[in-house]
Amino acid sequence: MIILATIVGYFVVLLLFSKLTARRADNDTFFRGNRRSPWYMVAFGMVGASISGVTFVSVPGMVTVSAMTYLQTCLGFILGYIAVAFLLLPVYYKYNLTTIYSYLKQRLGRRSYKTGASFFILSKMTGAAARFYVVCIILQRFVLDRYHVPFIVTVLVMVALIWLYTRRGGIKTLVWTDSFQTTCMFTALILIIINVIGQLGMSLGEAVDAIAADNRSQIFEFSDPMSKQYFWKQFLSGIFIVIVMTGLDQDMMQKNLTCKSLCEAQKDVCTYGVAFVPANLLFMALGVLLCLLASKEGTPLPTTGDELLPMFAATGHLGNLVMVLFTIGIVAASFSSADSALTALTTSFCVDIAERQQDERLRKRVHIGMALVFVLVILAFRVIDSPSVIDAIYVMCSYTYGPLLGLFAYSLLTRRGVRDGVVPYIAIASPLICFAADLLTKNLTDYRFGYELLMVNGLLTFIGLWVSGVKARTHRLNN
């Protein structure tokens, strides 16, 4: 009941934000926030929106499997955000885009444009559903099962809450609710860490020394190139993960495009890009502390890393205060990513697929429709069995975001055109080839693809576009 009361109270605050920000809202407010958002508010809110409930749950538990090697990927994120700020944002602001895939229409053609938007909708729907699934399943397992509430009811209610406070103000509301949710998330994280340190009977300095001395605090892996944790695999993948999952993602870029100018948007992206390393370091430090606490109390570690933090925090093991803090943290992280995903999906469908940007009636219907599809995908995701949801998301994105990487790289780095009609087939063939290559390497060699599969996928799309492309002058004549 404590967890349920916390969620209800938290949701009431979000509704108040929605009411204050959605006055006289129209489609321009919903899609672009009237281009009046303060850059520092966007930057702070984007930290929470990018972290999501998956990070809150999965990253602390990752130390039980791969130590702190995920920070190698986070270091790559920094260079990725610099690339987004100074390579992609100038293009988006130059063309005054509402959705970033409109650029593909101007540069390559109508079918390329539709292909890019379609892959985004597929990628975002599956990725956001996987993230939100984490929250729903934890609430179900630790709270609602004892009241015999069906899982489908849990999902329906949670998604309905998100739809309710985003339905009018859209992206303008999210800029402000994300800042509130980021504040809640990090306050909860820091207070949980302090509580765990107290349970261990340590001072802050002793806790830092204990974390540094633990073998789960290893960050760098240079010894085994075949390992998924090998530094250059993780670091380079981190760069490209950011480029595609932020720079080529309407969900992430939609908030950045609400800034008043290009300069402010660049400050926003660089600021929250740097913040990811210390943020994830805090989550992993909490994971090590929880392992030490489990060892001290003789508690066996869970079979999957995703259950490490919930095992202590959601069961009341650390007291009711930590239970409330955990609830606030995970709900804040999850709502801040799911609400923006729902808004971005609505925007992309109305602007890119239907091409009816000014139709408010259509926008309201699509918003409801996307919420319903979101529910169905969450329910379908329950059948996926993965030891870590964050790994599952990155693997899915390697297949679905790869064609977007290839399309934008080809558009920005070359002056060649394309045969627009063959682009959808190239974009579908590339992930299929990658999937086949992944199966073959598993069966025939010792090599294991990790996050670098994204780069291979993008490269195959780029090569396909180049081979089937046309010279710039011919492309202009055909269009």
Salt bridges, closest charged atoms under 4 A:
ASP28 OD1 - ARG32 NE 3.16
ASP178 OD2 - LYS255 NZ 2.39
ASP214 OD1 - ARG216 NE 3.03
ASP249 OD2 - LYS124 NZ 3.16
ASP251 OD2 - LYS124 NZ 3.10
GLU297 OE1 - HIS317 NE2 2.66
GLU307 OE2 - ARG141 NH1 2.96
GLU355 OE1 - LYS105 NZ 3.15
GLU355 OE2 - ARG110 NH2 2.64
GLU355 OE2 - LYS114 NZ 2.91
ASP359 OD2 - ARG356 NH2 2.52
GLU360 OE1 - ARG363 NH2 3.81
ASP438 OD2 - LYS442 NZ 3.80
